[in-house]
Amino acid sequence: MDIQLAEAMGAVAETARGRALAFPGSVGKDDLPWAVIAAFDAEIRGRVARDPRIENERDRVLIAAVNYAETRGDDPPEDVATLLTRLIDAIDYLEQAVLRFGIPNRPAKAR
């Protein structure tokens, strides 16, 4: 794993966690999934070779973000906390997948 790529992935994961923790208020419910994954798509996705394990974890983040974004004010706090935990876990697993399986592609190596 390229050191710069690993550092970038750490920053991306921290950004995603921050956006998840700042919801609601930071973005609307329809925008949360894309806000959480935006930094990954911009900074990491184009720098690593496509790997189904990484793509599966990315999809898992999107699904967890949609589920969390669909919570309402009348949902039990325990349910909301569980969905937030699942989203944070999905972000962590995406970070781990990139660190384990991410192979820098040619443009990333040229940087």
NORQUIWO-V671386 format. One record per pair of residues at least 6 apart in sequence whose ideal C-beta (glycine too) atoms are under 7 Angstrom apart, sorted by the first residue. I is the first residue (numbers start at 1). GAP is how many residues later the second one is. Records with the same first field share a line. If there is no record, write none. Layout:
BEGIN
I = GAP ; GAP
END
This chain:
BEGIN
1 = 98 ; 101
2 = 102 ; 106
5 = 42 ; 97 ; 99 ; 103
6 = 93
8 = 35 ; 36
9 = 35 ; 86 ; 89 ; 90
12 = 27 ; 28 ; 31 ; 32
13 = 78 ; 82
15 = 24
16 = 20 ; 23 ; 24 ; 75
17 = 71 ; 74
19 = 7 ; 8 ; 16 ; 17
20 = 16 ; 64 ; 67 ; 68 ; 71
23 = 9 ; 46
27 = 8
29 = 40 ; 41
32 = 33 ; 37
33 = 29 ; 32 ; 33 ; 36
36 = 25 ; 29
37 = 21 ; 24 ; 25
40 = 18 ; 54
44 = 54
47 = 57 ; 58 ; 61
48 = 6 ; 50 ; 54 ; 55 ; 56 ; 57 ; 60
49 = 54 ; 56
51 = 50
53 = 44 ; 48
54 = 43 ; 44 ; 47 ; 48
57 = 36 ; 37 ; 40
58 = 36
60 = 30 ; 33
61 = 29 ; 30 ; 33
64 = 22 ; 23 ; 26
65 = 22
67 = 16
68 = 15 ; 16 ; 19
71 = 9 ; 12
END
